[in-house]
Amino acid sequence: MIIIGVITLTFIFITFYSMFTKNVVVNMLYENNLSCTEAYANIVGYWLQERINEIELYAENTVIKTMDLEKIQPYLQREMEKKSHIYDVLFIAETNGTYHTNDLIHAGNLADRYYFSEVMEGKKVFSDALVSLATGKYVSVIAIPIKNYEGEIIGLMGGALDLTKLYELIEVLKIENRGKVESYSYIVDKTGQIITHPNKEYILQGNISMPSAWGTEEIVEAAEKILTQEKGQVIYTYNQIKSHAYFHRIPNTNGWKIVSKIPAYSTMHPMVTLHTLLIITGIMVVILGVIGSLLFTNKNTKPIIDLKEAFDRAAKGDLTVRAETKYLDELGEAGKSFNQMMEKISSLTYYDAVTGLPNRNYLVEELTMKLRHKKSRKKKLSMVLFTLSKFKTINDMYGFEIGDEVLRKVANRIKKKVGANNKVVRMTGDDFIVLFYEMGTKSKIVKKTEDLLEDISKPFMIKAHSLHIYASAGIVFYPEDGRDVDMLLKNVSAAKLRAKAKGSGYYQVYNKSISRQLSEEMVIEKYLYDATANEAFALEYQPFVDMKTGEIVETEALIRWYHPEKGFIPPSQFIPLAEKTGLIIPIGNWVLWEACRQNKVWQDKGYKPITMSINISALQFAREDFIEVVKATLKEVGLAPQYVALEITEGIAMENIEENIVKLRQLKELGVKISIDDFGTGFSSLSYFARFPIDSLKIDRSFIQNITNSRQSQTIVATIISMGRALGIENIAEGVETKEQLAFIKGESCHKAQGYLFSKPINPEDFEKLLSENKRYE
């Protein structure tokens, strides 16, 4: 009777426990899956918000604000190369609806798109799904107004999210379940239209609320619940498979919802297994009694509770949480799947996919924690930001595969050099940051930076290519250069920019003057845009004197900028900014036009014709339409081409040599003269110069100024003059300031000279007086 009683009590206990466990498991699975779906909705929502913020940043970019397609399209193309895994196309639109993409100018008109009018009213729009006008793909458009500095809307900045690529994001978040059919997630809009789905044929083609599409009223009722409620669960049968669908509204969207579909039998399988184990165990625990039953119960419910807690923490955004995997049943397998998912999400969030290094997100969290620690212990920390030069050239010449391998090798060199106690981070693109925690004095950090710059400059052998790459570096120290993460990153970037301006292989330790200089450059840059738009520049002219006759036979046009508030701004200050922003193109074209016009005015007044020498920038010379611009300018002002000499530097001539030879010959055919400026400062090959159709070489002023006290400078100047004569090329000495210098170059039979000994650069009126006097110099 005791045995029968124990068996009876045991089976009664197992029966009631099974019923209780079933409800608990069902409720827990419901809560867990719903929590997961909510977490996925938030992740997708945050990701979409990042895209909105990203497009908003583009709209605020100074290049975009110019609404100059010649500047904007190359910029969009560069950005699209980085973002092609996210966007189908990046584009801008004018206020009349005409839009231009990263690949196509005048791609069409989108004024009839509903979001266009909203953006023109100043709204930021994340559109419903639609078919791209540019590519015909299924996209959702993020559209942000472009405003000028007065806050007026001057256009629209847009990015089209490829809905098929959007699925790559939610595929990472897939809920794994046992069974022959895997679970999957998809997104629908507020009308039931399918936005993205593992089956691409459903995208914008299927609607979950249409009976004709899905076949049963049960599915239509489930779809109605999905579309009318914020979150929840529905159960339906499709193709004879019963499924649970958990859904949740996605933040930052117009009613979009993410739906996670899980086969019902895969949800019930752990419970069936658990009940079977309970029955078998119940028979065994008859012998052991009530104590064994209680222990067994505790053993089987704790994994479920632990798994639920892990899901709850993950749903709240804790990416460090991991489930217990020591269990050998389905719950242990579920824990492993959960951990794999969290590892993947954490990796995507905190690590760079190319180099495997920590990324910017990791750096911010790590540095925030370290700074709290450093404050309490009053210890110092230093940060070095390295930026690579010529990396884009390697990508362009050899492809991204070689470029990625270069990044990996650079990362390995840096990691090997800094040691395990410090941290290496890849920020973005070709920028790397090193955090030195325990490196002692500032001089040691500087020495380590110098060593790293030298290591990076050593050649790389990749797939039989010997590649050279160089770097510049900015250095900051905590707490002197910033007491929080934002300030340290801002100041180290400023130091890096100053080092990069010096050239490859340089470093710069941050100081407060750098920030002031950058602020001053930003002000000058803003003024420069206004000055370019208003043509607020002037030209001065410095004569070239014939060494035989003493007559003025040529003059050089030199740009000057007098700002109403800042006063005289030297070319050495604003020309580099003009080259960086691309404003050098309109400025250079204006100089070309104005100098030719002035020369024509002097000729029309009856003065003896002279040659106008005009400096040409590298960007200006490299443009495909440069020859047409020169031709059109000469035609417009009516100046004969033989009275124009275009000056290009030695460095410009030696880039893309074969192309430049063709372009120089075309200019010669046009009739203009070609002059090489600053000759002797570069690394030219005489074999190439023999092929260049050059009329004159301008000997750099640094050699002329040293000829009275430097035998080496005398030899260089004499050699250049002799070489020019042998090649039938005129020689022009720049920077002649003393009679001794003049006597030397005359003795070497130099053709022409220019410098303060004859005249400083003067305005057109004063230069005209020189022409009227027909002045001769001894």
Number of C-alpha atoms within 10 A of each C-alpha: 6 7 10 10 11 17 18 13 15 21 17 13 15 21 16 12 15 19 13 12 19 17 13 15 20 15 12 16 17 17 18 19 23 22 22 24 29 25 21 25 24 21 20 21 18 15 15 20 17 12 18 22 14 14 21 19 13 21 23 18 12 14 18 24 19 15 19 10 18 10 15 21 23 13 14 23 18 12 14 20 11 12 13 15 13 19 21 24 24 26 24 28 26 19 18 13 19 17 23 23 22 21 15 12 15 11 16 15 15 17 17 9 13 12 21 22 15 15 20 22 11 16 14 19 20 22 17 19 22 17 15 17 14 18 11 10 17 23 29 22 25 25 27 30 28 30 19 17 10 6 9 12 18 17 26 26 27 26 26 26 25 23 24 21 17 22 20 15 15 22 14 15 24 19 20 17 21 18 13 9 13 14 19 20 24 22 25 26 22 16 15 21 21 23 29 28 24 15 10 15 12 14 22 21 11 17 20 21 21 17 15 11 12 16 12 14 14 16 20 19 17 17 21 17 17 27 23 11 13 14 20 19 20 19 17 20 14 12 7 7 11 13 19 21 25 25 31 28 27 27 19 16 18 14 18 25 28 27 26 25 21 24 23 18 19 18 19 16 15 16 19 14 12 19 19 13 12 22 16 10 16 24 15 14 21 20 12 12 15 16 10 16 21 11 11 15 16 11 11 17 14 11 20 18 14 16 22 19 16 21 24 18 15 19 20 13 12 14 15 12 17 22 22 18 18 12 14 8 14 16 20 18 18 20 23 18 17 24 19 14 18 21 16 13 15 14 16 13 15 18 19 19 11 11 19 14 21 21 23 19 14 18 22 16 12 14 17 15 11 14 20 13 12 17 13 9 9 11 14 18 21 22 21 28 28 30 24 23 19 14 19 15 12 18 15 12 11 12 12 13 9 18 20 15 16 23 20 16 17 22 20 14 14 24 18 11 15 18 11 9 10 14 19 24 25 25 20 12 12 18 19 23 26 21 19 20 16 13 17 13 10 15 10 11 20 16 11 16 26 16 13 22 22 13 16 22 17 13 13 17 12 13 8 7 11 10 14 16 19 21 27 28 30 26 29 28 21 18 17 13 20 16 14 15 16 11 12 23 19 14 23 27 22 25 28 27 19 23 24 22 12 13 13 19 20 19 26 24 21 23 16 11 9 17 16 11 13 15 12 12 16 13 11 18 18 12 15 25 15 12 16 16 12 9 15 14 16 15 18 19 24 23 28 27 25 19 19 13 12 16 18 26 17 22 24 22 25 19 20 17 19 14 15 7 6 10 9 11 13 12 14 8 11 19 17 14 18 20 16 12 16 16 21 22 20 15 24 20 16 16 22 23 19 17 24 27 18 17 21 20 15 17 14 11 10 10 15 13 16 20 21 26 26 24 20 21 18 17 16 20 20 16 11 10 11 17 16 11 16 21 16 13 19 20 12 12 17 13 18 13 21 14 18 25 23 22 21 20 20 21 16 19 22 17 12 10 14 13 11 17 18 13 18 21 16 14 21 17 12 14 16 22 23 23 26 24 24 21 24 19 15 12 10 14 9 10 8 13 16 13 12 18 20 20 19 22 24 24 24 18 19 14 23 24 17 14 20 14 9 12 10 12 17 19 13 16 23 19 13 18 25 17 15 19 16 9 14 13 19 18 27 26 27 23 20 20 17 15 10 12 20 20 11 17 24 15 10 14 16 24 20 26 26 26 20 14 15 21 17 13 20 16 16 18 10 13 18 16 11 15 18 14 10 12 11 13 13 11
